Amino acid sequence: MNLNQVTLPVLDMKKAVEFYQLLGFLLIVDTPHYARFECPKGESTFSLSLEGRAFSNGAVIYFEHPDVDEWVVALKAKGVKFEQDPQDKSYLWREAVLHDPSGNKIKLYWAGKNRRHPPWRVQGKV
């Protein structure tokens, strides 16, 4: 099994598409009510779906990059606002926090081997 994608609700498709393109994602599907992106590396995708009214979304989407600090500096130079600059976390990730134009929470981070293999990883049957 593999995760196909995550779809985020948005209030303004045009603003949302522009925002995610500014972050560096490749637009591969573009309609008035739905957009889909590929991540610059790997095979991951995510999409946006137009929501006709205000919504409350508790989801957080994470995008990993080995040079998260440099990425944040480059995005700030393009006018992207951050809620939190990159910080080392107790769970061994370095992450920054921002929101897209619809209020969806985004974390840009680097975890290296700790993303899937932290010291406290549950050991199970192979």
C-alpha positions as YAML, in Angstrom:
chain: A
units: angstrom
residues:
- id: 1
  name: MET
  ca: [0.00, 0.00, 0.00]
- id: 2
  name: ASN
  ca: [1.14, 3.56, -0.66]
- id: 3
  name: LEU
  ca: [-0.40, 6.97, 0.06]
- id: 4
  name: ASN
  ca: [-1.63, 8.54, -3.18]
- id: 5
  name: GLN
  ca: [-2.19, 12.15, -2.15]
- id: 6
  name: VAL
  ca: [-3.69, 14.56, 0.34]
- id: 7
  name: THR
  ca: [-6.34, 17.06, -0.76]
- id: 8
  name: LEU
  ca: [-6.68, 20.40, 1.00]
- id: 9
  name: PRO
  ca: [-9.79, 22.59, 0.89]
- id: 10
  name: VAL
  ca: [-9.29, 26.14, -0.36]
- id: 11
  name: LEU
  ca: [-11.47, 29.25, -0.59]
- id: 12
  name: ASP
  ca: [-9.84, 30.89, -3.62]
- id: 13
  name: MET
  ca: [-8.35, 28.49, -6.17]
- id: 14
  name: LYS
  ca: [-6.38, 31.15, -8.05]
- id: 15
  name: LYS
  ca: [-4.66, 32.45, -4.90]
- id: 16
  name: ALA
  ca: [-4.01, 28.92, -3.65]
- id: 17
  name: VAL
  ca: [-2.47, 27.76, -6.93]
- id: 18
  name: GLU
  ca: [-0.23, 30.83, -7.08]
- id: 19
  name: PHE
  ca: [0.85, 30.26, -3.46]
- id: 20
  name: TYR
  ca: [1.84, 26.61, -3.96]
- id: 21
  name: GLN
  ca: [3.63, 27.44, -7.21]
- id: 22
  name: LEU
  ca: [5.55, 30.11, -5.26]
- id: 23
  name: LEU
  ca: [6.60, 27.37, -2.82]
- id: 24
  name: GLY
  ca: [8.03, 25.46, -5.78]
- id: 25
  name: PHE
  ca: [5.44, 22.81, -6.58]
- id: 26
  name: LEU
  ca: [4.65, 21.78, -10.18]
- id: 27
  name: LEU
  ca: [1.02, 22.25, -11.24]
- id: 28
  name: ILE
  ca: [-0.15, 19.15, -13.15]
- id: 29
  name: VAL
  ca: [-3.97, 19.54, -13.08]
- id: 30
  name: ASP
  ca: [-5.66, 22.95, -13.22]
- id: 31
  name: THR
  ca: [-9.44, 23.38, -13.20]
- id: 32
  name: PRO
  ca: [-11.64, 26.05, -11.58]
- id: 33
  name: HIS
  ca: [-12.54, 23.66, -8.72]
- id: 34
  name: TYR
  ca: [-9.52, 21.32, -8.46]
- id: 35
  name: ALA
  ca: [-5.75, 21.56, -8.79]
- id: 36
  name: ARG
  ca: [-3.05, 18.95, -8.34]
- id: 37
  name: PHE
  ca: [0.69, 19.36, -7.84]
- id: 38
  name: GLU
  ca: [3.79, 17.21, -7.97]
- id: 39
  name: CYS
  ca: [6.53, 17.74, -5.44]
- id: 40
  name: PRO
  ca: [9.83, 18.85, -7.04]
- id: 41
  name: LYS
  ca: [11.55, 15.61, -5.99]
- id: 42
  name: GLY
  ca: [10.16, 12.15, -5.57]
- id: 43
  name: GLU
  ca: [6.77, 10.97, -6.73]
- id: 44
  name: SER
  ca: [4.49, 12.60, -4.15]
- id: 45
  name: THR
  ca: [1.49, 14.67, -5.15]
- id: 46
  name: PHE
  ca: [-1.12, 16.73, -3.34]
- id: 47
  name: SER
  ca: [-4.23, 18.52, -4.49]
- id: 48
  name: LEU
  ca: [-6.55, 21.41, -3.74]
- id: 49
  name: SER
  ca: [-10.34, 21.34, -3.85]
- id: 50
  name: LEU
  ca: [-12.44, 24.49, -3.97]
- id: 51
  name: GLU
  ca: [-14.67, 24.80, -0.90]
- id: 52
  name: GLY
  ca: [-17.70, 27.02, -1.42]
- id: 53
  name: ARG
  ca: [-17.81, 28.33, 2.15]
- id: 54
  name: ALA
  ca: [-15.61, 28.90, 5.19]
- id: 55
  name: PHE
  ca: [-14.27, 25.72, 6.72]
- id: 56
  name: SER
  ca: [-12.39, 24.52, 9.75]
- id: 57
  name: ASN
  ca: [-9.51, 22.21, 8.94]
- id: 58
  name: GLY
  ca: [-7.37, 20.72, 11.67]
- id: 59
  name: ALA
  ca: [-5.04, 18.95, 9.23]
- id: 60
  name: VAL
  ca: [-1.38, 19.91, 8.87]
- id: 61
  name: ILE
  ca: [0.54, 19.22, 5.67]
- id: 62
  name: TYR
  ca: [4.27, 18.60, 5.91]
- id: 63
  name: PHE
  ca: [6.81, 19.21, 3.14]
- id: 64
  name: GLU
  ca: [10.34, 17.93, 3.73]
- id: 65
  name: HIS
  ca: [13.51, 19.55, 2.39]
- id: 66
  name: PRO
  ca: [17.11, 18.92, 3.49]
- id: 67
  name: ASP
  ca: [17.91, 22.66, 3.39]
- id: 68
  name: VAL
  ca: [14.80, 23.88, 5.21]
- id: 69
  name: ASP
  ca: [16.55, 27.00, 6.55]
- id: 70
  name: GLU
  ca: [17.65, 28.09, 3.08]
- id: 71
  name: TRP
  ca: [14.20, 27.31, 1.69]
- id: 72
  name: VAL
  ca: [12.57, 29.54, 4.31]
- id: 73
  name: VAL
  ca: [15.00, 32.39, 3.59]
- id: 74
  name: ALA
  ca: [14.26, 32.12, -0.16]
- id: 75
  name: LEU
  ca: [10.49, 32.08, 0.44]
- id: 76
  name: LYS
  ca: [10.65, 35.07, 2.78]
- id: 77
  name: ALA
  ca: [12.52, 36.96, 0.03]
- id: 78
  name: LYS
  ca: [9.48, 36.24, -2.20]
- id: 79
  name: GLY
  ca: [7.12, 37.67, 0.43]
- id: 80
  name: VAL
  ca: [5.92, 34.47, 2.10]
- id: 81
  name: LYS
  ca: [5.00, 35.08, 5.75]
- id: 82
  name: PHE
  ca: [5.86, 32.54, 8.46]
- id: 83
  name: GLU
  ca: [4.25, 31.94, 11.84]
- id: 84
  name: GLN
  ca: [7.43, 30.27, 13.09]
- id: 85
  name: ASP
  ca: [10.97, 30.29, 11.71]
- id: 86
  name: PRO
  ca: [12.84, 26.97, 11.58]
- id: 87
  name: GLN
  ca: [13.35, 25.51, 15.05]
- id: 88
  name: ASP
  ca: [14.77, 22.28, 16.38]
- id: 89
  name: LYS
  ca: [12.00, 20.24, 17.99]
- id: 90
  name: SER
  ca: [12.16, 17.69, 20.82]
- id: 91
  name: TYR
  ca: [11.04, 15.00, 18.35]
- id: 92
  name: LEU
  ca: [14.28, 15.56, 16.37]
- id: 93
  name: TRP
  ca: [12.79, 17.48, 13.44]
- id: 94
  name: ARG
  ca: [13.68, 21.02, 12.35]
- id: 95
  name: GLU
  ca: [10.55, 22.80, 11.21]
- id: 96
  name: ALA
  ca: [9.01, 26.12, 10.22]
- id: 97
  name: VAL
  ca: [5.28, 26.92, 10.23]
- id: 98
  name: LEU
  ca: [3.16, 28.95, 7.81]
- id: 99
  name: HIS
  ca: [-0.40, 29.03, 6.45]
- id: 100
  name: ASP
  ca: [-1.68, 29.05, 2.90]
- id: 101
  name: PRO
  ca: [-4.14, 31.76, 1.75]
- id: 102
  name: SER
  ca: [-7.10, 29.63, 2.94]
- id: 103
  name: GLY
  ca: [-5.61, 29.12, 6.41]
- id: 104
  name: ASN
  ca: [-4.36, 25.54, 5.96]
- id: 105
  name: LYS
  ca: [-1.41, 24.91, 8.26]
- id: 106
  name: ILE
  ca: [1.86, 23.93, 6.57]
- id: 107
  name: LYS
  ca: [5.11, 22.76, 8.14]
- id: 108
  name: LEU
  ca: [8.33, 22.88, 6.16]
- id: 109
  name: TYR
  ca: [10.78, 20.56, 7.84]
- id: 110
  name: TRP
  ca: [13.82, 18.32, 7.76]
- id: 111
  name: ALA
  ca: [13.94, 15.14, 9.80]
- id: 112
  name: GLY
  ca: [16.42, 12.97, 7.93]
- id: 113
  name: LYS
  ca: [16.44, 9.41, 9.25]
- id: 114
  name: ASN
  ca: [14.29, 10.48, 12.22]
- id: 115
  name: ARG
  ca: [11.25, 10.90, 9.96]
- id: 116
  name: ARG
  ca: [10.75, 7.14, 9.76]
- id: 117
  name: HIS
  ca: [13.32, 5.84, 12.23]
- id: 118
  name: PRO
  ca: [13.36, 7.95, 15.40]
- id: 119
  name: PRO
  ca: [15.08, 6.43, 18.45]
- id: 120
  name: TRP
  ca: [11.65, 5.63, 19.94]
- id: 121
  name: ARG
  ca: [10.32, 3.83, 16.84]
- id: 122
  name: VAL
  ca: [8.08, 0.89, 17.70]
- id: 123
  name: GLN
  ca: [9.83, -2.36, 16.91]
- id: 124
  name: GLY
  ca: [7.54, -4.94, 15.39]
- id: 125
  name: LYS
  ca: [7.63, -8.08, 13.38]
- id: 126
  name: VAL
  ca: [9.49, -7.88, 10.08]
...
